[in-house]
Amino acid sequence: MMYVFVFVIAVDIISAIEFDKTGDHLATGDRGGRVVLFERTDTKEHVGSRRELERVDYPVSRHPEFRYKTEFQSHEPEFDYLKSLEIEEKINKIRWCQTANGALFLLSTNDKTIKYWKIQEKKVKKISEMNIDPSKAAGNGSVTSSSVCSSPNQCLANGGYGDKSYSSLGNDLSFPPGGIPSLRLPVVVVTSNETSLVARCRRVYAHAHDYHINSISNNSDGETFISADDLRINLWNLEISNQSFNIVDVKPTNMEDLTEVITSAEFHPTHCNMLAYSSSKGSVRLIDLRQSALCDSHSKLFEEQEAPGSRSFFTEIIASISDIKFAKNGRYILSRDYMTLKLWDINMDSGPVSTFQVHEYLRPKLCDLYENDSIFDKFECCLSGDGMRVATGSYSNLFRVFGCPPGSTEAITLEASKNPMRRQVQTPSRPSRSVSSSITRVVRRGADSAGVDANGNSFDFTTKLLHLAWHPTENSIACAAANSLYMYYV
């Protein structure tokens, strides 16, 4: 029997995923503080003939393809000497901002510091010449080199020369009074069409949160964004990094009276005055920034009343919401707690319009999950661009997709793996095809088996799919399993 051991370095584990609004770019962040960008390539094909132009009016069943674009170090490990606290470099969230002049902009944050990045292509420039014009040199010496270096091995990157005879003037070269008028300064020119991607940090938003940042969200006005920690939500202007406004504060006067914390926050996709945030008590609050500067009171409260006699030691733990997302049209809010996905209509606060069971089979194992801290895992959720389906992650690198329309029974379980052929399938599947070293695409539809994996074994709670994002226009989901990124068509 042969055993295969796979070692995953902790700093390489993906901790954030985000598509931009167009779906042409995908960003991931990891525990090592790096941000990696991928670019869609299948939309860049040249459409030439009239027949091809006419086909644009009809839907084309073509899956999006992405390739590696660039990466950069967003955050470094820090140490807060005042609080004797080590600040990890792990990227908690990434949010794309509006593009301008062909440049990409995004926000990335770790536990304490938010950074605003600009990624732009720049043409490569090189020094073409740096020497003395031999025709104008005076004295009894001469310079034998040509005005432009012709040997690539002889020239250094900074415009100098590798040969010692070219690096300094000889002793036999005399300088006339007043110097040599023909001495030239380095000339920097674009020697080719070669370009390079450059990431530059434009703003750093720091020292505004006493607790760990769990969310950042862009406003639809393109000028402001919010950041949220356990007790506060701050409003920022993208161009002003040295001040922010506190708009939500749930910190009690006496910390012993603290009963709930903020777990996630997000702006409404179209109304710049509205945002929602979730709490550890399983509620979602919708607030209107027009009501007051400090939004202590909410406009609407979305929460589900617990059934009589169902309360236990784990009730509040499993009710805590780990993530919320607005639908693209802004009509619905999707929330994820430990056991379920809930879909809320912002016009109906009496209860969720749909509840999807994700971890109901784990209810008998809550004691074990509490002991190994798995019950505190924070799974993300996402909606399709048309709002017809929702998805969230689970254990054993599985994730589930549910249909939202009334009466829909769609419930698909998929596995994020390079070799996903483990489950008994109900429909024919296509084999996976690797596109790059870090993205694998799989078309997969599998049966649901509660409590056991495809081999009949219990679920592996050490492998969990926490982060995923739905493409804004395609039926594609990007999800992260440890240090690997997968793209699924569903």
GULO-554554 format. One line per field, with one value per residue (C-alpha): residue in three letters; residue number from 1; x, z, y. Coordinates in pm, 1 decimal, padded with zeros to 6 digits. Each point is the difference from the previous one (the first is absolute). Example, Ala and Ser with C-alpha at 12.3 -4.5 7.8 and 13.67 -1.06 7.14 Angstrom:
BEGIN
type = (ALA, SER)
seq = (1, 2)
u = (01230.0, 00137.0)
w = (00780.0, -00066.0)
v = (-00450.0, 00344.0)
//
This chain:
BEGIN
type = (MET, MET, TYR, VAL, PHE, VAL, PHE, VAL, ILE, ALA, VAL, ASP, ILE, ILE, SER, ALA, ILE, GLU, PHE, ASP, LYS, THR, GLY, ASP, HIS, LEU, ALA, THR, GLY, ASP, ARG, GLY, GLY, ARG, VAL, VAL, LEU, PHE, GLU, ARG, THR, ASP, THR, LYS, GLU, HIS, VAL, GLY, SER, ARG, ARG, GLU, LEU, GLU, ARG, VAL, ASP, TYR, PRO, VAL, SER, ARG, HIS, PRO, GLU, PHE, ARG, TYR, LYS, THR, GLU, PHE, GLN, SER, HIS, GLU, PRO, GLU, PHE, ASP, TYR, LEU, LYS, SER, LEU, GLU, ILE, GLU, GLU, LYS, ILE, ASN, LYS, ILE, ARG, TRP, CYS, GLN, THR, ALA, ASN, GLY, ALA, LEU, PHE, LEU, LEU, SER, THR, ASN, ASP, LYS, THR, ILE, LYS, TYR, TRP, LYS, ILE, GLN, GLU, LYS, LYS, VAL, LYS, LYS, ILE, SER, GLU, MET, ASN, ILE, ASP, PRO, SER, LYS, ALA, ALA, GLY, ASN, GLY, SER, VAL, THR, SER, SER, SER, VAL, CYS, SER, SER, PRO, ASN, GLN, CYS, LEU, ALA, ASN, GLY, GLY, TYR, GLY, ASP, LYS, SER, TYR, SER, SER, LEU, GLY, ASN, ASP, LEU, SER, PHE, PRO, PRO, GLY, GLY, ILE, PRO, SER, LEU, ARG, LEU, PRO, VAL, VAL, VAL, VAL, THR, SER, ASN, GLU, THR, SER, LEU, VAL, ALA, ARG, CYS, ARG, ARG, VAL, TYR, ALA, HIS, ALA, HIS, ASP, TYR, HIS, ILE, ASN, SER, ILE, SER, ASN, ASN, SER, ASP, GLY, GLU, THR, PHE, ILE, SER, ALA, ASP, ASP, LEU, ARG, ILE, ASN, LEU, TRP, ASN, LEU, GLU, ILE, SER, ASN, GLN, SER, PHE, ASN, ILE, VAL, ASP, VAL, LYS, PRO, THR, ASN, MET, GLU, ASP, LEU, THR, GLU, VAL, ILE, THR, SER, ALA, GLU, PHE, HIS, PRO, THR, HIS, CYS, ASN, MET, LEU, ALA, TYR, SER, SER, SER, LYS, GLY, SER, VAL, ARG, LEU, ILE, ASP, LEU, ARG, GLN, SER, ALA, LEU, CYS, ASP, SER, HIS, SER, LYS, LEU, PHE, GLU, GLU, GLN, GLU, ALA, PRO, GLY, SER, ARG, SER, PHE, PHE, THR, GLU, ILE, ILE, ALA, SER, ILE, SER, ASP, ILE, LYS, PHE, ALA, LYS, ASN, GLY, ARG, TYR, ILE, LEU, SER, ARG, ASP, TYR, MET, THR, LEU, LYS, LEU, TRP, ASP, ILE, ASN, MET, ASP, SER, GLY, PRO, VAL, SER, THR, PHE, GLN, VAL, HIS, GLU, TYR, LEU, ARG, PRO, LYS, LEU, CYS, ASP, LEU, TYR, GLU, ASN, ASP, SER, ILE, PHE, ASP, LYS, PHE, GLU, CYS, CYS, LEU, SER, GLY, ASP, GLY, MET, ARG, VAL, ALA, THR, GLY, SER, TYR, SER, ASN, LEU, PHE, ARG, VAL, PHE, GLY, CYS, PRO, PRO, GLY, SER, THR, GLU, ALA, ILE, THR, LEU, GLU, ALA, SER, LYS, ASN, PRO, MET, ARG, ARG, GLN, VAL, GLN, THR, PRO, SER, ARG, PRO, SER, ARG, SER, VAL, SER, SER, SER, ILE, THR, ARG, VAL, VAL, ARG, ARG, GLY, ALA, ASP, SER, ALA, GLY, VAL, ASP, ALA, ASN, GLY, ASN, SER, PHE, ASP, PHE, THR, THR, LYS, LEU, LEU, HIS, LEU, ALA, TRP, HIS, PRO, THR, GLU, ASN, SER, ILE, ALA, CYS, ALA, ALA, ALA, ASN, SER, LEU, TYR, MET, TYR, TYR, VAL)
seq = (1, 2, 3, 4, 5, 6, 7, 8, 9, 10, 11, 12, 13, 14, 15, 16, 17, 18, 19, 20, 21, 22, 23, 24, 25, 26, 27, 28, 29, 30, 31, 32, 33, 34, 35, 36, 37, 38, 39, 40, 41, 42, 43, 44, 45, 46, 47, 48, 49, 50, 51, 52, 53, 54, 55, 56, 57, 58, 59, 60, 61, 62, 63, 64, 65, 66, 67, 68, 69, 70, 71, 72, 73, 74, 75, 76, 77, 78, 79, 80, 81, 82, 83, 84, 85, 86, 87, 88, 89, 90, 91, 92, 93, 94, 95, 96, 97, 98, 99, 100, 101, 102, 103, 104, 105, 106, 107, 108, 109, 110, 111, 112, 113, 114, 115, 116, 117, 118, 119, 120, 121, 122, 123, 124, 125, 126, 127, 128, 129, 130, 131, 132, 133, 134, 135, 136, 137, 138, 139, 140, 141, 142, 143, 144, 145, 146, 147, 148, 149, 150, 151, 152, 153, 154, 155, 156, 157, 158, 159, 160, 161, 162, 163, 164, 165, 166, 167, 168, 169, 170, 171, 172, 173, 174, 175, 176, 177, 178, 179, 180, 181, 182, 183, 184, 185, 186, 187, 188, 189, 190, 191, 192, 193, 194, 195, 196, 197, 198, 199, 200, 201, 202, 203, 204, 205, 206, 207, 208, 209, 210, 211, 212, 213, 214, 215, 216, 217, 218, 219, 220, 221, 222, 223, 224, 225, 226, 227, 228, 229, 230, 231, 232, 233, 234, 235, 236, 237, 238, 239, 240, 241, 242, 243, 244, 245, 246, 247, 248, 249, 250, 251, 252, 253, 254, 255, 256, 257, 258, 259, 260, 261, 262, 263, 264, 265, 266, 267, 268, 269, 270, 271, 272, 273, 274, 275, 276, 277, 278, 279, 280, 281, 282, 283, 284, 285, 286, 287, 288, 289, 290, 291, 292, 293, 294, 295, 296, 297, 298, 299, 300, 301, 302, 303, 304, 305, 306, 307, 308, 309, 310, 311, 312, 313, 314, 315, 316, 317, 318, 319, 320, 321, 322, 323, 324, 325, 326, 327, 328, 329, 330, 331, 332, 333, 334, 335, 336, 337, 338, 339, 340, 341, 342, 343, 344, 345, 346, 347, 348, 349, 350, 351, 352, 353, 354, 355, 356, 357, 358, 359, 360, 361, 362, 363, 364, 365, 366, 367, 368, 369, 370, 371, 372, 373, 374, 375, 376, 377, 378, 379, 380, 381, 382, 383, 384, 385, 386, 387, 388, 389, 390, 391, 392, 393, 394, 395, 396, 397, 398, 399, 400, 401, 402, 403, 404, 405, 406, 407, 408, 409, 410, 411, 412, 413, 414, 415, 416, 417, 418, 419, 420, 421, 422, 423, 424, 425, 426, 427, 428, 429, 430, 431, 432, 433, 434, 435, 436, 437, 438, 439, 440, 441, 442, 443, 444, 445, 446, 447, 448, 449, 450, 451, 452, 453, 454, 455, 456, 457, 458, 459, 460, 461, 462, 463, 464, 465, 466, 467, 468, 469, 470, 471, 472, 473, 474, 475, 476, 477, 478, 479, 480, 481, 482, 483, 484, 485, 486, 487, 488, 489, 490)
u = (00000.0, 00134.9, -00066.6, 00010.0, 00066.5, -00092.3, 00148.0, -00170.2, 00193.9, -00222.5, 00091.6, -00119.7, -00355.3, -00249.7, -00201.2, -00197.0, -00153.2, -00172.5, -00112.8, -00018.2, -00333.6, 00075.3, 00115.4, 00315.9, 00230.1, 00026.4, 00202.3, 00107.9, 00174.5, 00187.1, 00127.1, 00341.3, -00135.7, 00023.2, -00260.9, -00008.3, -00190.9, -00144.3, -00126.4, -00271.2, 00135.7, -00287.8, -00168.4, 00306.8, -00041.0, -00031.3, -00346.6, 00045.4, -00254.3, -00361.6, -00126.8, 00205.4, -00131.2, -00357.0, 00068.7, 00074.4, -00377.2, -00054.2, 00120.1, 00322.9, 00053.2, 00361.5, 00156.0, 00215.7, 00370.7, 00244.2, 00376.0, 00251.0, 00053.1, 00220.9, 00049.3, 00131.8, 00065.7, -00287.0, 00065.9, 00294.4, -00007.0, 00002.2, 00019.7, -00205.9, 00239.6, -00261.1, -00227.3, 00272.5, -00199.5, 00132.4, -00191.7, -00016.7, 00055.7, -00297.1, -00234.9, -00351.6, -00191.5, 00054.2, -00235.6, 00034.8, -00044.6, -00091.3, 00255.6, 00149.4, 00232.3, 00056.5, 00122.3, -00146.5, -00076.6, -00076.7, -00019.5, 00164.3, 00001.8, 00151.0, -00111.6, 00090.3, 00106.8, -00181.3, 00196.9, -00108.8, 00192.9, 00044.0, 00112.1, 00103.0, 00197.4, 00304.2, 00233.2, 00350.1, 00260.8, 00374.1, 00305.2, 00107.6, 00328.8, 00229.5, 00342.0, 00217.8, -00030.0, 00344.2, -00015.4, -00015.0, 00256.4, 00321.5, 00348.8, 00250.9, -00236.2, -00302.2, -00305.8, -00024.7, -00354.4, -00293.9, -00270.9, -00248.2, 00096.3, -00048.1, 00091.4, -00275.2, 00249.1, 00221.3, -00268.4, -00135.3, -00363.0, 00075.1, 00174.0, 00355.9, 00242.8, 00115.5, 00348.7, 00230.5, 00138.4, -00344.9, -00090.8, 00250.4, 00196.3, 00361.9, 00292.5, 00104.8, -00321.6, 00043.7, -00283.3, 00014.6, -00079.3, -00375.0, -00054.9, -00114.7, -00308.1, -00093.3, -00049.9, -00350.4, -00245.0, -00170.2, -00280.1, -00297.9, -00219.3, -00259.7, 00191.9, -00288.6, -00369.9, 00081.7, -00215.6, -00000.6, -00272.6, 00075.3, -00198.3, 00020.1, -00157.9, -00183.2, -00158.5, 00038.5, -00298.5, 00128.3, -00051.8, -00380.7, -00092.3, 00065.4, -00124.3, 00062.2, -00146.5, -00243.4, -00152.1, 00060.0, -00254.7, -00002.8, -00279.9, -00182.9, 00098.6, 00357.1, 00141.0, -00049.0, 00023.7, -00063.2, 00213.2, -00141.7, 00144.4, -00172.1, -00149.0, 00020.7, -00059.9, 00199.3, -00068.5, 00300.5, 00062.4, 00238.0, 00205.6, 00029.4, 00200.4, 00053.8, -00361.1, -00318.3, -00349.4, -00144.9, -00354.2, -00080.8, 00119.9, -00136.3, 00258.3, -00176.3, 00117.1, 00083.4, 00155.9, -00159.9, -00332.8, 00116.1, -00243.4, 00075.1, 00265.9, 00005.4, 00101.0, -00039.7, -00103.2, -00076.0, -00125.1, -00314.2, 00105.2, -00195.8, -00120.2, 00299.3, -00185.4, -00083.0, 00210.3, -00056.8, 00194.6, -00039.2, 00055.7, 00102.2, -00362.0, -00116.0, -00159.6, 00050.6, -00055.8, -00066.7, 00096.4, -00051.9, 00281.0, -00250.4, -00161.0, 00288.1, 00376.9, 00028.1, -00234.5, -00077.4, -00348.7, -00074.1, -00257.5, -00086.1, 00092.3, 00008.1, 00007.1, -00171.4, -00171.7, 00131.1, -00244.2, -00127.5, 00192.6, 00283.8, 00248.2, 00325.8, 00356.4, 00091.3, -00300.3, 00170.6, 00327.7, -00156.3, -00232.2, 00291.7, 00009.0, 00342.2, -00073.1, -00266.9, -00031.8, -00243.2, -00151.1, 00105.0, -00337.8, 00011.8, -00336.3, 00129.2, 00260.7, 00167.1, 00129.8, 00206.7, -00001.1, 00164.4, -00294.4, -00188.7, -00019.0, -00287.1, -00136.3, -00170.0, -00225.8, 00078.9, -00369.8, -00105.2, 00154.8, -00232.4, 00236.0, 00220.7, -00159.7, 00217.7, 00211.8, 00255.1, 00132.2, 00376.3, 00126.2, -00313.2, 00165.1, 00262.2, -00250.2, 00070.8, 00373.2, -00012.7, 00184.4, 00293.2, -00003.0, 00009.0, 00295.8, 00211.5, -00117.7, -00147.8, -00333.3, 00157.8, 00098.7, -00116.5, -00137.2, -00067.4, -00296.7, -00073.9, -00281.2, -00004.0, -00021.4, -00364.0, -00087.3, -00139.6, 00253.7, 00205.6, 00312.8, 00204.8, 00285.8, 00021.8, 00248.0, 00210.4, 00050.2, -00362.9, -00236.9, -00371.8, -00213.5, -00373.8, -00273.8, -00188.9, -00326.0, -00310.6, -00044.4, 00356.1, 00154.3, 00343.9, 00272.2, 00338.7, 00304.4, 00340.3, 00355.1, 00291.2, 00275.8, 00234.3, -00131.0, -00369.1, -00128.7, -00078.6, -00376.5, -00259.5, -00130.2, -00354.6, 00082.9, 00296.1, 00294.3, 00282.2, 00357.4, 00187.2, 00242.4, 00282.1, 00036.2, 00287.1, 00200.4, -00247.0, -00341.7, -00182.1, -00335.2, -00245.8, -00352.4, -00161.2, -00343.7, -00018.2, -00246.1, -00042.8, 00108.2, -00045.3, 00251.7, 00243.2, 00218.7, 00008.8, 00199.4, -00238.1, 00237.1, -00088.6, 00057.8, 00347.0, -00035.2, 00361.5, -00066.3, -00260.7, -00110.6, -00051.5, 00043.8, -00182.0, -00132.3, -00253.2, 00082.4, -00221.9, -00130.6, 00089.7, -00106.8, 00348.6, 00123.3, 00356.1, 00079.1, 00307.8, 00107.7, 00314.7, 00258.8, -00183.1, -00250.9, -00269.8, -00254.5, -00324.5, -00275.9, -00339.0)
w = (00000.0, -00096.5, 00210.1, -00145.7, 00244.2, -00103.1, 00206.7, -00012.2, 00125.8, 00224.3, -00166.9, -00336.4, 00117.9, -00182.0, 00234.0, -00236.6, -00350.9, -00199.0, -00361.2, -00131.2, -00127.6, -00361.7, 00080.8, -00205.7, 00302.9, 00304.1, 00311.4, 00280.3, 00326.6, 00221.2, 00354.3, -00108.4, -00083.0, -00376.7, -00257.7, -00325.6, -00304.2, -00282.9, -00332.2, -00225.6, -00341.4, -00202.8, -00050.7, -00168.0, -00319.5, -00309.7, -00158.6, -00366.9, -00245.3, -00027.0, 00095.5, 00317.7, 00079.9, -00043.8, 00238.3, 00275.3, 00022.7, 00103.0, 00318.6, -00048.0, 00219.3, 00073.1, 00340.9, 00126.9, 00003.2, 00229.9, 00007.5, 00247.7, -00035.4, 00286.6, 00374.7, 00266.4, 00372.3, 00153.6, 00373.7, 00219.8, 00358.1, 00257.1, 00374.6, 00209.5, 00276.7, 00197.6, 00026.7, -00026.8, -00286.5, -00308.9, -00314.8, -00263.1, -00365.9, -00100.1, -00250.6, 00146.1, -00283.8, -00351.2, -00176.8, -00353.2, -00062.4, -00314.9, -00279.2, -00150.2, -00294.5, -00056.4, 00356.1, 00253.3, 00356.5, 00300.3, 00378.4, 00213.8, 00376.4, 00275.8, 00364.0, 00048.3, -00317.1, -00328.2, -00315.1, -00330.8, -00295.1, -00358.4, -00256.7, -00336.6, -00305.6, -00068.6, -00296.7, 00074.9, -00039.9, -00031.4, -00013.4, -00363.1, 00038.9, 00262.4, -00136.6, -00142.9, -00361.7, -00137.7, -00279.8, 00254.6, 00247.1, 00037.7, 00119.1, -00090.0, 00073.2, -00176.2, 00081.0, -00217.1, 00088.7, -00224.3, 00107.6, 00045.4, 00157.2, -00246.4, 00217.2, 00243.5, 00214.4, 00028.7, 00127.0, 00351.1, 00095.0, 00147.9, -00311.2, 00105.5, -00162.9, 00104.5, -00142.8, 00232.4, -00289.4, -00058.4, 00362.2, 00061.4, -00201.7, -00066.0, 00142.1, -00348.6, -00049.5, 00096.2, 00068.2, -00144.4, 00219.3, 00052.5, -00053.3, -00302.0, -00161.0, -00170.6, 00321.5, -00022.7, 00273.0, 00003.5, -00254.9, 00098.3, -00286.3, -00067.3, -00194.5, -00069.1, 00055.8, 00313.0, 00301.6, 00364.5, 00263.5, 00293.0, 00326.4, 00204.9, 00337.1, -00024.7, 00343.9, 00339.2, 00235.0, 00344.9, 00373.7, -00019.7, 00145.5, 00347.1, -00099.7, -00301.0, -00329.5, -00134.5, -00295.4, -00253.7, -00261.6, -00279.8, -00037.8, -00330.8, -00011.1, -00078.6, 00258.8, 00341.4, 00167.8, 00341.5, 00225.4, 00288.0, 00306.0, 00290.4, 00150.4, -00252.9, -00362.8, -00146.0, -00315.9, -00209.0, -00302.0, -00245.1, -00036.1, 00374.8, 00205.2, 00324.2, 00118.3, -00002.8, 00141.1, 00245.9, -00117.8, 00210.2, 00354.6, 00202.4, 00276.6, 00339.1, 00277.5, 00205.0, -00205.4, 00234.3, -00154.4, -00348.6, -00149.0, -00373.7, -00246.3, -00365.5, -00228.1, -00352.3, -00178.2, -00359.3, -00194.4, -00211.7, -00365.0, -00137.0, 00290.7, 00137.8, 00322.5, 00104.0, 00151.1, 00193.7, 00275.9, 00178.6, 00360.5, 00206.3, 00113.4, -00348.5, -00095.5, -00301.1, 00036.6, -00286.6, 00070.8, -00186.4, 00016.4, -00056.7, 00340.5, 00216.8, 00008.6, 00253.6, -00104.1, 00342.2, -00114.6, -00301.1, -00274.3, -00012.9, 00200.1, -00156.2, 00240.8, 00035.5, 00324.9, 00152.5, 00048.5, 00357.6, 00190.2, -00254.7, 00196.0, 00104.2, 00094.1, -00370.6, -00114.8, -00000.2, -00139.4, -00306.3, -00052.3, -00044.4, -00357.1, -00161.8, -00330.4, -00181.0, -00366.1, -00188.6, -00321.3, -00308.7, -00020.8, 00369.9, 00074.9, 00197.6, 00268.0, 00036.9, 00345.0, 00110.7, 00350.4, 00103.4, -00087.6, -00278.6, -00280.1, 00026.3, -00272.8, 00121.3, -00189.2, 00115.8, -00036.9, 00234.2, 00347.0, 00144.9, -00096.4, -00275.8, -00333.9, -00032.5, 00234.5, -00136.0, 00227.9, -00029.7, 00321.0, 00150.8, 00001.8, 00239.9, 00274.9, 00191.9, -00012.9, 00141.6, 00316.4, -00202.4, -00222.3, 00306.5, 00148.8, -00314.2, -00067.2, -00339.0, 00112.7, -00023.9, -00366.5, -00210.9, -00336.1, -00272.0, -00237.3, -00346.1, -00250.5, -00375.5, -00211.3, -00090.1, 00362.4, -00087.3, 00194.8, 00316.9, 00116.5, 00313.5, 00118.3, 00231.8, 00128.7, -00199.5, -00253.5, -00106.3, -00088.2, -00068.3, -00257.6, 00050.0, -00227.8, 00121.9, -00201.9, 00192.4, -00020.3, -00119.1, 00129.9, -00146.3, 00248.1, -00146.2, 00198.3, -00160.0, 00109.4, -00052.5, -00106.5, -00290.8, -00003.4, 00082.5, -00127.8, 00347.1, 00019.0, -00165.2, -00273.8, -00134.8, -00324.0, -00235.2, 00096.1, -00201.1, 00116.1, 00157.9, -00207.8, 00152.1, -00130.7, 00216.6, 00297.3, 00238.2, -00170.4, -00080.0, -00176.8, 00060.4, -00121.0, 00264.0, 00128.2, 00286.9, 00233.3, 00354.5, 00279.7, 00350.4, 00265.3, -00215.4, -00294.5, -00333.5, 00146.8, 00287.4, 00249.1, 00243.8, -00109.7, 00050.2, 00217.8, -00061.3, -00368.4, -00041.1, -00283.2, 00161.5, -00290.2, -00332.0, -00246.2, -00283.0, -00336.7, -00049.3, -00343.3, -00052.1, 00176.6, 00138.1, 00357.6, 00115.9, 00325.8, 00211.8, 00159.3, 00207.1, -00242.3, -00321.5, -00200.1, -00200.4, -00257.1, -00029.2, -00259.5, 00154.3)
v = (00000.0, 00340.7, 00307.2, 00349.1, 00282.9, 00353.1, 00281.0, 00338.4, 00299.7, 00210.8, 00331.9, -00133.9, -00076.1, 00220.6, 00222.2, 00227.5, -00016.4, 00272.8, 00060.1, 00352.9, 00133.3, -00087.6, -00351.0, 00052.0, -00003.0, -00223.4, 00077.9, -00230.6, 00074.0, -00244.0, -00032.8, 00119.5, 00346.9, -00046.5, 00099.8, -00197.9, 00125.9, -00208.2, 00134.0, -00136.6, -00093.2, -00146.6, 00341.2, 00150.7, -00199.8, 00215.7, -00008.6, 00076.1, -00139.2, 00114.8, -00343.6, 00009.2, 00346.1, -00123.9, -00286.8, 00250.8, 00063.3, -00361.0, -00166.5, -00188.7, -00306.4, 00078.4, -00037.2, 00285.6, -00070.8, 00174.5, 00019.9, 00133.9, 00376.1, 00118.2, -00008.9, 00234.7, 00011.6, 00192.4, -00033.0, -00086.9, -00134.1, 00279.1, 00035.7, 00241.1, 00097.2, 00192.3, -00302.5, -00266.6, -00147.9, -00171.7, 00095.4, -00272.0, 00075.1, -00220.9, 00162.4, -00001.8, 00164.2, 00135.5, 00240.2, 00135.1, 00371.9, 00191.5, -00007.8, 00315.8, 00063.0, -00369.5, -00055.1, -00242.5, 00104.1, -00215.2, 00007.0, -00266.0, -00033.0, -00206.7, 00016.0, 00365.5, 00180.7, 00064.4, 00081.9, 00151.1, -00142.0, 00112.9, -00258.0, 00136.7, -00105.5, 00212.0, -00010.0, -00117.5, 00274.4, -00054.0, 00222.9, 00019.2, 00189.6, 00146.6, 00096.3, 00274.3, 00097.3, -00096.3, 00258.5, 00285.2, -00134.7, 00206.2, -00079.5, -00265.9, -00288.9, -00139.3, -00202.4, -00306.4, -00104.1, 00078.4, 00240.0, -00285.2, -00328.3, -00281.5, -00297.3, -00104.7, -00189.0, 00306.0, 00239.4, -00015.5, 00060.6, 00342.8, 00123.5, -00084.1, -00236.2, -00342.0, 00052.4, 00192.3, 00202.8, 00145.2, 00053.5, 00279.7, 00249.6, -00085.2, 00194.2, 00110.1, 00200.5, 00365.1, 00242.8, 00350.9, 00301.5, 00026.2, -00370.7, -00194.6, 00159.5, -00325.8, -00199.2, -00148.1, -00088.0, -00340.4, -00019.9, -00216.9, -00118.0, -00266.9, -00259.9, -00240.8, -00067.4, -00197.0, 00088.8, -00098.2, 00008.9, 00224.5, -00005.1, 00317.8, 00067.3, 00332.8, 00020.9, -00167.1, 00014.5, -00091.6, 00053.0, 00010.5, -00341.6, -00133.3, -00344.3, -00222.3, 00119.8, -00258.0, 00188.6, 00272.8, 00106.4, 00257.8, 00249.5, 00034.1, 00369.1, -00106.8, 00240.4, -00162.5, -00339.9, -00152.2, -00215.1, -00203.4, -00167.3, -00176.4, 00317.4, 00283.9, 00088.1, 00290.3, 00199.5, 00107.9, 00217.3, -00166.6, 00317.0, 00073.4, -00248.0, 00188.7, 00016.2, -00204.7, 00035.3, -00247.3, -00079.7, -00309.2, -00062.3, -00292.3, 00019.7, 00024.5, 00228.1, -00306.7, -00279.5, -00254.2, 00098.5, -00097.9, -00252.7, 00005.2, 00109.5, 00104.1, -00286.1, 00139.7, 00320.7, 00094.4, 00301.5, -00021.4, -00052.8, 00298.3, 00218.6, 00188.6, 00085.9, -00356.5, -00275.9, -00319.4, -00169.4, -00330.7, -00097.7, -00299.5, -00039.4, -00095.3, 00331.0, 00225.8, 00374.0, 00238.6, 00361.6, 00327.7, 00253.4, 00282.1, -00055.3, 00117.7, 00032.1, -00283.8, -00279.6, -00144.6, -00096.3, -00216.2, 00042.2, -00368.2, -00307.2, -00344.8, -00292.3, -00333.2, -00087.4, -00320.6, -00284.1, -00049.1, -00263.8, -00014.3, 00208.5, -00167.1, 00088.4, 00024.3, 00204.5, 00340.1, -00137.6, -00160.7, 00298.5, 00239.6, 00130.6, -00025.1, 00176.8, 00202.0, 00095.3, 00221.2, -00131.6, 00192.6, 00176.3, 00090.9, -00162.4, -00297.6, -00064.3, -00338.4, -00094.7, -00298.1, -00141.8, -00325.0, -00223.7, 00176.4, 00251.3, 00248.3, 00225.9, 00318.8, 00240.9, 00353.9, 00084.0, -00280.8, -00014.2, -00265.2, -00283.6, -00139.7, -00079.1, -00311.0, -00210.1, -00246.9, -00274.1, -00032.8, -00166.8, -00149.6, -00342.2, 00138.9, 00080.6, -00324.6, 00081.5, 00353.0, -00104.9, -00133.7, 00308.1, 00223.5, -00184.8, 00027.7, 00360.9, -00092.4, 00142.1, 00346.9, -00037.1, 00293.9, -00111.1, 00254.5, 00005.0, 00139.3, 00050.1, -00041.6, 00313.2, -00068.3, -00076.4, -00341.8, -00207.5, 00023.7, -00182.5, -00055.8, -00220.4, -00297.9, -00256.5, -00250.0, 00282.8, -00029.2, 00280.5, 00003.7, 00179.5, 00056.4, 00128.1, 00306.6, 00006.9, -00109.8, -00374.3, -00062.0, -00321.8, 00061.4, -00095.4, -00086.3, -00108.2, 00047.9, -00065.0, 00237.9, -00235.5, -00062.2, -00356.4, 00048.1, -00334.2, -00131.1, 00027.9, -00217.4, 00225.8, 00010.4, 00174.9, -00045.6, 00216.0, 00144.7, -00049.3, 00286.1, 00199.7, 00196.3, 00352.4, 00119.5, -00109.5, 00156.7, -00017.4, -00320.5, -00008.4, -00279.1, -00069.2, -00214.9, -00095.2, -00245.9, -00162.0, 00118.5, -00231.8, 00135.7, -00089.0, -00196.7, 00077.0, -00181.7, -00288.6, -00052.7, 00163.0, 00274.1, 00356.0, 00142.7, 00308.2, 00103.0, 00068.1, 00270.2, 00222.9, 00339.6, 00242.7, 00013.6, 00259.2, -00015.5, 00150.8, 00309.1, -00103.9, -00368.3, -00318.9, -00045.6, -00018.8, 00060.4, -00177.1, -00055.3, -00326.3, 00056.2, 00146.8, -00095.3, 00203.0, -00177.5, 00121.0, -00194.7, 00022.2, -00073.2)
//
